Amino acid sequence: MSTPVREIELVWHDLVPRLLTVVRAERITPRMARITLTGDDLDTFAYAAPEDHVKVFFPEPGAELPVMPTIGPEGFEPPGPGTPQPIFRDYTVRYVRREQREIDIDFALHGHGPGASWAGAARPGQRIGVLGPRGSYLNPLTFDWYLVAGDETALPALGAWLEQLPAGVPVYAFAEVADAAEEQDLAISPDTVLTWLRRDAGQSLGAALADFRAPDGAGYVWVAGEATALKPIRRRLRALGLPREHVEVDGYWKRGTVNLDHHDVDE
């Protein structure tokens, strides 16, 4: 009997800057906005994995259009001295509908950064820029079980994971949010156990994952959220004894700092 392939493959995509238009703006929870964007060339939009993310470029206050990036041989090039500076943050793509030429991006509405401020007031007809995704980590989906977890900034990717994982395989999912009002209606299979963790009730990813016991077989772990809170979680997950390449712990943001390499949050 052959051993299933369990190698995570990185696939690169061409970087295409797009100027997109808001079609819909809705609140899916009190602190999460889903913005639907459209554009003529979204039928060729590259999307292949739950964590795929893009750089979103926002207009200056009072401006109609964002300053878009320059793409060179090595990819995104920072502007030179004296030229307008693009305002951008990284966000996970939630849904792609190529035939309708639409994508959805969910924005966590906490903090006062450019993403949260723009999304909280977004209206149809407004325009923003999108660059990417730069690449996708392709999971073969041949593992015996999965552990996926994150805070609200990781919910777009977490929701995509739950929709894309194969049926018939145990999935253990944990989602940390502020309170019950922030729980989303995520699609899960009968083999998925989804646990919502509410900070107002003293619950956290750290405590929940400290008690996690890995089942038998080959597992894959994906966890994302606030970088500082993930440090003890990373140590705990390493103790599970899984191969390093089968444990992905990603700091999407760091409390008290603005880091453009983190995703989905403004501080």
C-alpha beads as a LAMMPS data file, in Angstrom:
LAMMPS data file: protein, C-alpha beads

267 atoms
266 bonds

1 atom types
1 bond types

-500.0 500.0 xlo xhi
-500.0 500.0 ylo yhi
-500.0 500.0 zlo zhi

Masses

1 110.0

Atoms # bond

1 1 1 0.000 0.000 0.000
2 1 1 1.507 3.339 -1.041
3 1 1 2.064 6.154 1.460
4 1 1 -0.049 9.260 0.765
5 1 1 1.863 12.306 -0.455
6 1 1 2.066 14.870 2.353
7 1 1 4.388 17.521 0.933
8 1 1 3.314 21.160 1.130
9 1 1 3.986 22.800 -2.245
10 1 1 4.595 26.515 -2.744
11 1 1 3.274 27.828 -6.058
12 1 1 4.139 31.367 -7.176
13 1 1 1.743 33.645 -9.057
14 1 1 2.334 36.644 -11.272
15 1 1 1.874 39.892 -9.350
16 1 1 -0.997 41.783 -10.934
17 1 1 -2.052 45.186 -9.521
18 1 1 -5.800 45.738 -9.854
19 1 1 -7.981 48.767 -9.240
20 1 1 -11.274 47.331 -7.969
21 1 1 -14.717 48.739 -7.224
22 1 1 -16.886 48.068 -4.166
23 1 1 -20.069 46.183 -5.069
24 1 1 -21.388 45.435 -1.582
25 1 1 -20.420 46.287 1.986
26 1 1 -22.083 44.356 4.803
27 1 1 -21.549 43.641 8.472
28 1 1 -21.393 39.902 9.049
29 1 1 -20.885 40.555 12.787
30 1 1 -20.790 43.847 14.743
31 1 1 -16.993 43.990 14.348
32 1 1 -16.467 42.304 10.963
33 1 1 -17.234 43.836 7.561
34 1 1 -17.358 41.853 4.330
35 1 1 -16.500 43.946 1.288
36 1 1 -17.293 42.573 -2.185
37 1 1 -15.062 43.937 -4.951
38 1 1 -15.321 43.668 -8.713
39 1 1 -13.067 44.356 -11.679
40 1 1 -12.766 43.498 -15.345
41 1 1 -9.798 41.131 -14.934
42 1 1 -10.855 39.186 -11.836
43 1 1 -11.674 36.184 -14.014
44 1 1 -7.894 35.543 -13.968
45 1 1 -7.455 36.178 -10.236
46 1 1 -5.028 33.646 -8.707
47 1 1 -6.465 31.868 -5.657
48 1 1 -5.505 28.357 -4.603
49 1 1 -5.233 28.020 -0.800
50 1 1 -7.124 29.132 2.343
51 1 1 -4.319 31.442 3.517
52 1 1 -3.952 33.278 0.191
53 1 1 -3.685 36.979 0.926
54 1 1 -3.342 40.227 -0.962
55 1 1 -2.050 43.705 -0.325
56 1 1 -4.961 46.139 -0.251
57 1 1 -4.199 49.761 -1.157
58 1 1 -6.377 52.502 0.353
59 1 1 -6.955 56.106 -0.778
60 1 1 -5.643 58.978 1.289
61 1 1 -8.413 60.628 3.343
62 1 1 -10.401 62.754 0.941
63 1 1 -8.973 61.076 -2.172
64 1 1 -10.983 58.938 -4.584
65 1 1 -8.219 56.592 -5.739
66 1 1 -5.347 54.872 -3.923
67 1 1 -1.694 55.290 -4.817
68 1 1 -0.900 52.045 -6.602
69 1 1 2.402 50.171 -6.390
70 1 1 5.152 49.826 -8.939
71 1 1 5.955 46.263 -9.985
72 1 1 9.564 45.522 -10.928
73 1 1 11.590 42.399 -11.744
74 1 1 11.648 41.425 -8.052
75 1 1 8.001 42.212 -7.404
76 1 1 6.532 45.082 -5.357
77 1 1 8.908 48.063 -5.331
78 1 1 8.687 50.755 -2.627
79 1 1 8.299 54.268 -4.042
80 1 1 11.311 56.514 -4.293
81 1 1 11.938 59.654 -2.209
82 1 1 9.504 62.470 -2.893
83 1 1 6.856 60.273 -4.505
84 1 1 3.456 59.529 -2.916
85 1 1 3.535 56.631 -0.491
86 1 1 0.990 53.830 -0.989
87 1 1 -1.179 53.051 2.039
88 1 1 -1.664 49.309 2.278
89 1 1 -2.251 46.349 4.572
90 1 1 -2.365 42.572 4.029
91 1 1 -5.731 40.796 4.025
92 1 1 -6.845 37.224 3.430
93 1 1 -9.171 36.590 0.498
94 1 1 -12.420 35.070 1.769
95 1 1 -14.275 34.149 -1.437
96 1 1 -13.502 34.249 -5.148
97 1 1 -16.232 34.126 -7.822
98 1 1 -14.345 34.320 -11.097
99 1 1 -17.395 34.010 -13.341
100 1 1 -19.007 37.000 -11.609
101 1 1 -15.603 38.745 -11.424
102 1 1 -15.959 39.263 -7.684
103 1 1 -13.871 38.690 -4.580
104 1 1 -14.818 39.090 -0.906
105 1 1 -12.427 40.403 1.735
106 1 1 -13.376 40.444 5.427
107 1 1 -12.116 43.359 7.541
108 1 1 -11.848 43.208 11.331
109 1 1 -13.193 46.541 12.582
110 1 1 -10.990 47.112 15.598
111 1 1 -8.251 49.668 15.875
112 1 1 -8.062 52.868 13.889
113 1 1 -5.766 51.911 11.023
114 1 1 -6.490 52.635 7.368
115 1 1 -8.109 49.253 6.675
116 1 1 -10.571 49.302 9.552
117 1 1 -11.404 52.979 9.011
118 1 1 -11.990 52.505 5.289
119 1 1 -14.003 49.288 5.606
120 1 1 -16.204 50.696 8.364
121 1 1 -17.398 53.428 6.006
122 1 1 -17.128 51.610 2.641
123 1 1 -19.924 52.165 0.132
124 1 1 -20.676 50.746 -3.353
125 1 1 -18.806 52.572 -6.061
126 1 1 -15.697 53.336 -4.026
127 1 1 -12.381 52.053 -5.394
128 1 1 -9.343 50.429 -3.811
129 1 1 -6.270 48.640 -5.097
130 1 1 -5.408 44.968 -4.735
131 1 1 -2.061 43.296 -5.413
132 1 1 -1.526 39.543 -5.307
133 1 1 -1.708 36.865 -4.104
134 1 1 2.032 36.384 -4.541
135 1 1 1.908 32.653 -3.903
136 1 1 -0.068 29.734 -2.483
137 1 1 0.893 26.927 -0.130
138 1 1 -0.871 23.885 -1.550
139 1 1 -1.820 21.271 1.011
140 1 1 -2.372 17.797 -0.502
141 1 1 -5.272 17.226 1.948
142 1 1 -4.136 13.659 2.589
143 1 1 -3.581 13.911 6.353
144 1 1 -5.357 11.721 8.893
145 1 1 -6.550 14.703 10.942
146 1 1 -6.360 18.506 11.029
147 1 1 -6.141 21.135 13.745
148 1 1 -7.032 24.670 12.567
149 1 1 -7.355 27.640 14.898
150 1 1 -7.193 31.422 15.034
151 1 1 -8.529 34.647 16.449
152 1 1 -10.967 36.901 14.599
153 1 1 -8.238 38.260 12.306
154 1 1 -7.709 34.700 11.055
155 1 1 -11.405 33.868 10.635
156 1 1 -11.385 34.430 6.840
157 1 1 -8.645 31.825 6.415
158 1 1 -10.133 29.563 9.092
159 1 1 -13.506 29.622 7.349
160 1 1 -11.863 28.760 4.038
161 1 1 -9.984 25.871 5.658
162 1 1 -13.217 24.422 7.022
163 1 1 -14.873 24.647 3.605
164 1 1 -11.962 23.106 1.720
165 1 1 -10.918 20.229 3.993
166 1 1 -12.085 16.808 2.786
167 1 1 -15.087 15.056 4.277
168 1 1 -14.525 11.960 6.340
169 1 1 -11.400 13.308 8.082
170 1 1 -11.467 14.532 11.716
171 1 1 -11.020 18.297 12.006
172 1 1 -10.530 20.111 15.319
173 1 1 -11.219 23.840 14.974
174 1 1 -10.924 26.637 17.545
175 1 1 -11.966 30.263 16.964
176 1 1 -11.259 33.003 19.515
177 1 1 -13.510 36.082 19.385
178 1 1 -14.473 38.951 21.681
179 1 1 -17.956 37.680 22.563
180 1 1 -20.889 35.624 21.306
181 1 1 -21.962 38.344 18.850
182 1 1 -18.733 37.801 16.883
183 1 1 -19.371 34.118 16.200
184 1 1 -19.903 33.517 12.479
185 1 1 -21.982 30.886 10.735
186 1 1 -19.122 28.807 9.328
187 1 1 -19.753 25.788 7.127
188 1 1 -18.465 22.611 8.752
189 1 1 -18.618 18.924 7.925
190 1 1 -20.022 16.254 10.284
191 1 1 -16.407 15.302 11.036
192 1 1 -15.516 18.795 12.311
193 1 1 -15.606 19.836 15.959
194 1 1 -15.704 23.654 16.072
195 1 1 -15.187 25.338 19.443
196 1 1 -15.830 29.059 19.863
197 1 1 -13.705 30.744 22.517
198 1 1 -15.006 34.025 23.990
199 1 1 -12.591 36.455 25.581
200 1 1 -15.388 38.043 27.628
201 1 1 -15.811 34.616 29.260
202 1 1 -12.074 34.283 29.962
203 1 1 -11.486 31.768 27.154
204 1 1 -8.476 31.833 24.825
205 1 1 -6.656 29.909 22.131
206 1 1 -3.687 29.449 24.444
207 1 1 -5.693 27.668 27.105
208 1 1 -7.664 25.578 24.622
209 1 1 -4.618 24.394 22.686
210 1 1 -2.688 23.671 25.870
211 1 1 -5.258 20.941 26.512
212 1 1 -5.253 19.590 22.952
213 1 1 -4.211 15.963 22.615
214 1 1 -3.236 14.807 19.152
215 1 1 -5.067 11.745 17.830
216 1 1 -3.248 8.883 16.165
217 1 1 -2.011 9.217 12.611
218 1 1 -0.415 11.957 10.561
219 1 1 -1.790 15.385 11.386
220 1 1 -1.538 18.902 10.023
221 1 1 -1.783 22.029 12.186
222 1 1 -2.551 25.596 11.129
223 1 1 -2.897 28.369 13.731
224 1 1 -2.884 32.151 13.217
225 1 1 -3.497 35.236 15.316
226 1 1 -1.700 37.761 17.513
227 1 1 2.039 37.088 17.379
228 1 1 2.837 37.417 21.097
229 1 1 -0.028 35.137 22.150
230 1 1 1.170 32.526 19.664
231 1 1 4.613 32.066 21.242
232 1 1 3.508 29.600 23.970
233 1 1 1.093 27.984 21.506
234 1 1 3.972 27.359 19.093
235 1 1 5.991 25.681 21.861
236 1 1 3.015 23.537 22.840
237 1 1 2.374 22.418 19.272
238 1 1 6.004 21.479 18.746
239 1 1 5.607 19.088 21.654
240 1 1 3.069 17.127 19.616
241 1 1 6.004 15.635 17.722
242 1 1 4.729 16.414 14.237
243 1 1 7.182 17.220 11.435
244 1 1 8.024 20.931 11.454
245 1 1 6.668 21.415 7.936
246 1 1 3.284 20.082 9.084
247 1 1 2.836 22.746 11.781
248 1 1 2.121 26.273 10.542
249 1 1 1.861 28.986 13.214
250 1 1 1.487 32.445 11.679
251 1 1 1.508 35.787 13.501
252 1 1 -1.044 37.850 11.592
253 1 1 -0.522 40.892 13.796
254 1 1 1.356 42.095 16.865
255 1 1 -0.277 44.074 19.630
256 1 1 0.962 47.641 19.907
257 1 1 2.718 47.757 16.535
258 1 1 1.928 48.362 12.894
259 1 1 3.592 45.670 10.793
260 1 1 2.715 45.571 7.121
261 1 1 3.776 41.938 6.858
262 1 1 1.004 40.783 9.183
263 1 1 -2.471 40.149 7.815
264 1 1 -6.034 41.161 8.474
265 1 1 -5.737 43.644 11.308
266 1 1 -5.046 47.268 12.079
267 1 1 -3.592 48.356 15.381

Bonds

1 1 1 2
2 1 2 3
3 1 3 4
4 1 4 5
5 1 5 6
6 1 6 7
7 1 7 8
8 1 8 9
9 1 9 10
10 1 10 11
11 1 11 12
12 1 12 13
13 1 13 14
14 1 14 15
15 1 15 16
16 1 16 17
17 1 17 18
18 1 18 19
19 1 19 20
20 1 20 21
21 1 21 22
22 1 22 23
23 1 23 24
24 1 24 25
25 1 25 26
26 1 26 27
27 1 27 28
28 1 28 29
29 1 29 30
30 1 30 31
31 1 31 32
32 1 32 33
33 1 33 34
34 1 34 35
35 1 35 36
36 1 36 37
37 1 37 38
38 1 38 39
39 1 39 40
40 1 40 41
41 1 41 42
42 1 42 43
43 1 43 44
44 1 44 45
45 1 45 46
46 1 46 47
47 1 47 48
48 1 48 49
49 1 49 50
50 1 50 51
51 1 51 52
52 1 52 53
53 1 53 54
54 1 54 55
55 1 55 56
56 1 56 57
57 1 57 58
58 1 58 59
59 1 59 60
60 1 60 61
61 1 61 62
62 1 62 63
63 1 63 64
64 1 64 65
65 1 65 66
66 1 66 67
67 1 67 68
68 1 68 69
69 1 69 70
70 1 70 71
71 1 71 72
72 1 72 73
73 1 73 74
74 1 74 75
75 1 75 76
76 1 76 77
77 1 77 78
78 1 78 79
79 1 79 80
80 1 80 81
81 1 81 82
82 1 82 83
83 1 83 84
84 1 84 85
85 1 85 86
86 1 86 87
87 1 87 88
88 1 88 89
89 1 89 90
90 1 90 91
91 1 91 92
92 1 92 93
93 1 93 94
94 1 94 95
95 1 95 96
96 1 96 97
97 1 97 98
98 1 98 99
99 1 99 100
100 1 100 101
101 1 101 102
102 1 102 103
103 1 103 104
104 1 104 105
105 1 105 106
106 1 106 107
107 1 107 108
108 1 108 109
109 1 109 110
110 1 110 111
111 1 111 112
112 1 112 113
113 1 113 114
114 1 114 115
115 1 115 116
116 1 116 117
117 1 117 118
118 1 118 119
119 1 119 120
120 1 120 121
121 1 121 122
122 1 122 123
123 1 123 124
124 1 124 125
125 1 125 126
126 1 126 127
127 1 127 128
128 1 128 129
129 1 129 130
130 1 130 131
131 1 131 132
132 1 132 133
133 1 133 134
134 1 134 135
135 1 135 136
136 1 136 137
137 1 137 138
138 1 138 139
139 1 139 140
140 1 140 141
141 1 141 142
142 1 142 143
143 1 143 144
144 1 144 145
145 1 145 146
146 1 146 147
147 1 147 148
148 1 148 149
149 1 149 150
150 1 150 151
151 1 151 152
152 1 152 153
153 1 153 154
154 1 154 155
155 1 155 156
156 1 156 157
157 1 157 158
158 1 158 159
159 1 159 160
160 1 160 161
161 1 161 162
162 1 162 163
163 1 163 164
164 1 164 165
165 1 165 166
166 1 166 167
167 1 167 168
168 1 168 169
169 1 169 170
170 1 170 171
171 1 171 172
172 1 172 173
173 1 173 174
174 1 174 175
175 1 175 176
176 1 176 177
177 1 177 178
178 1 178 179
179 1 179 180
180 1 180 181
181 1 181 182
182 1 182 183
183 1 183 184
184 1 184 185
185 1 185 186
186 1 186 187
187 1 187 188
188 1 188 189
189 1 189 190
190 1 190 191
191 1 191 192
192 1 192 193
193 1 193 194
194 1 194 195
195 1 195 196
196 1 196 197
197 1 197 198
198 1 198 199
199 1 199 200
200 1 200 201
201 1 201 202
202 1 202 203
203 1 203 204
204 1 204 205
205 1 205 206
206 1 206 207
207 1 207 208
208 1 208 209
209 1 209 210
210 1 210 211
211 1 211 212
212 1 212 213
213 1 213 214
214 1 214 215
215 1 215 216
216 1 216 217
217 1 217 218
218 1 218 219
219 1 219 220
220 1 220 221
221 1 221 222
222 1 222 223
223 1 223 224
224 1 224 225
225 1 225 226
226 1 226 227
227 1 227 228
228 1 228 229
229 1 229 230
230 1 230 231
231 1 231 232
232 1 232 233
233 1 233 234
234 1 234 235
235 1 235 236
236 1 236 237
237 1 237 238
238 1 238 239
239 1 239 240
240 1 240 241
241 1 241 242
242 1 242 243
243 1 243 244
244 1 244 245
245 1 245 246
246 1 246 247
247 1 247 248
248 1 248 249
249 1 249 250
250 1 250 251
251 1 251 252
252 1 252 253
253 1 253 254
254 1 254 255
255 1 255 256
256 1 256 257
257 1 257 258
258 1 258 259
259 1 259 260
260 1 260 261
261 1 261 262
262 1 262 263
263 1 263 264
264 1 264 265
265 1 265 266
266 1 266 267
